[in-house]
Amino acid sequence: MAIDPVCKMEVDESAPAATAEYKGKTYYFCAPGCKWQFEQDPEKFLE
């Protein structure tokens, strides 16, 4: 299981609602809204 960097929910890597690539790493999201927030300012969620 992956952790959504925005809301910290567990996400099944085989069936995520959304994914994004950032600096060569894939991030998994529970919902498209979390992906959208992440893409606005990825560093904010990776601190």
KOLZATI-720192 format. One line per field, with one value per residue: residue in one letter; x, y, z of N, C-alpha, C, O in turn. Coordinates in steps of 0.2 Angstrom, whole numbers, plus 2048, in hexadecimal, padded with zeros to 3 digits. Example, Ala and Ser with C-alpha at 12.3 -4.5 7.8 and 13.67 -1.06 7.14 Angstrom:
REM KOLZATI-720192
marvo = c(A;S)
n.c1 = c(842;840)
n.c2 = c(7E4;7F5)
n.c3 = c(827;823)
ca.c1 = c(83E;844)
ca.c2 = c(7EA;7FB)
ca.c3 = c(827;824)
c.c1 = c(842;840)
c.c2 = c(7F0;800)
c.c3 = c(827;827)
o.c1 = c(847;843)
o.c2 = c(7EF;806)
o.c3 = c(82A;828)
REM end
This chain:
REM KOLZATI-720192
marvo = c(M;A;I;D;P;V;C;K;M;E;V;D;E;S;A;P;A;A;T;A;E;Y;K;G;K;T;Y;Y;F;C;A;P;G;C;K;W;Q;F;E;Q;D;P;E;K;F;L;E)
n.c1 = c(804;802;805;7FB;801;7FB;7EF;7F2;7EC;7EB;7EF;7EB;7F7;7F5;7E9;7E6;7DE;7E3;7F3;804;813;822;832;837;831;822;813;804;7F3;7E3;7D9;7D4;7D4;7DE;7E9;7E9;7EB;7F8;7FF;7FF;808;814;81F;81B;814;81D;826)
n.c2 = c(7FA;80B;81C;82A;839;845;844;83A;82D;81B;813;808;802;7FB;7FF;80E;81E;828;82D;834;83A;83F;847;83B;831;827;82C;828;82A;82D;833;83D;84A;84C;849;854;85E;85B;85D;86A;86F;866;865;86A;85F;855;858)
n.c3 = c(800;7FC;802;802;7FE;801;809;811;811;80F;800;7F3;7E9;7DD;7D9;7D8;7DA;7D4;7CD;7CE;7C7;7CE;7CE;7CA;7D1;7D5;7DB;7E5;7E5;7EE;7E9;7DB;7DE;7E8;7E1;7D9;7E2;7E7;7DB;7DA;7E3;7E6;7EF;7FB;800;802;80C)
ca.c1 = c(800;806;802;7F9;805;7F7;7EA;7F5;7E8;7EE;7EC;7ED;7FB;7F2;7E2;7E6;7D9;7E8;7FB;808;81A;826;839;839;82D;81B;80F;7FE;7EE;7DD;7D4;7D7;7D5;7E4;7EE;7E9;7EE;7FF;803;800;80E;816;824;817;811;822;82A)
ca.c2 = c(800;812;821;830;83E;84B;843;834;827;816;813;802;804;7F8;802;815;822;82C;82C;83A;839;845;845;834;82C;827;82D;825;82E;82A;836;842;851;84B;849;85B;862;859;860;872;871;85F;865;86B;859;851;85B)
ca.c3 = c(800;7FC;806;7FE;801;802;80E;815;811;80B;7F9;7F0;7E3;7D7;7D7;7DB;7D7;7D0;7CE;7CB;7C7;7D0;7CF;7C9;7D6;7D4;7E1;7E4;7E8;7F0;7E5;7D6;7E2;7EC;7DC;7D7;7E7;7E6;7D5;7DA;7E7;7E9;7F4;801;803;803;811)
c.c1 = c(804;802;801;7FD;801;7F3;7EC;7F1;7EC;7EB;7EF;7F1;7F8;7EC;7E2;7E1;7DD;7EF;7FE;80F;81D;82D;83A;835;826;818;807;7F9;7E7;7D7;7D7;7D8;7DC;7EA;7EF;7ED;7F6;802;803;806;811;81B;821;815;817;827;82A)
c.c2 = c(806;816;827;835;844;849;83D;82E;822;815;80C;804;800;7FB;809;819;827;82B;833;838;840;844;83E;82F;82D;828;82B;829;82B;82D;83B;849;851;84C;851;85F;861;85D;867;873;86A;860;866;864;854;853;856)
c.c3 = c(800;801;802;801;803;809;813;815;80D;805;7F6;7EA;7DD;7D5;7DA;7D7;7D2;7D1;7CB;7CB;7C9;7D1;7CF;7CD;7D4;7DB;7E0;7E8;7E9;7EB;7E0;7D9;7E6;7E7;7DA;7DC;7E7;7E1;7D5;7DE;7EA;7EF;7FB;804;804;809;817)
o.c1 = c(80A;7FC;805;7FC;803;7F3;7E9;7F2;7F1;7E5;7F5;7EE;7FA;7EA;7DD;7DF;7DA;7F1;7FB;811;81B;82E;83E;836;823;819;805;7FA;7E5;7D2;7DD;7DD;7DF;7EF;7F4;7F1;7FA;808;807;809;810;81A;823;815;815;82C;82E)
o.c2 = c(806;815;82A;837;848;84D;83C;82A;823;815;80B;806;803;7F9;80B;817;829;829;836;835;845;83F;83B;829;832;824;82C;82B;827;82A;83E;84C;856;84F;853;863;866;85F;86A;879;869;85C;864;864;84F;850;857)
o.c3 = c(803;802;7FF;807;807;80D;818;819;809;804;7F6;7E5;7D7;7CF;7DD;7D1;7CD;7D7;7C7;7D0;7C7;7D6;7D3;7CD;7D3;7E0;7DA;7EE;7E5;7EA;7E2;7D7;7E6;7E8;7D9;7DA;7E8;7E1;7D2;7DD;7F0;7F3;800;80B;807;80A;81C)
REM end
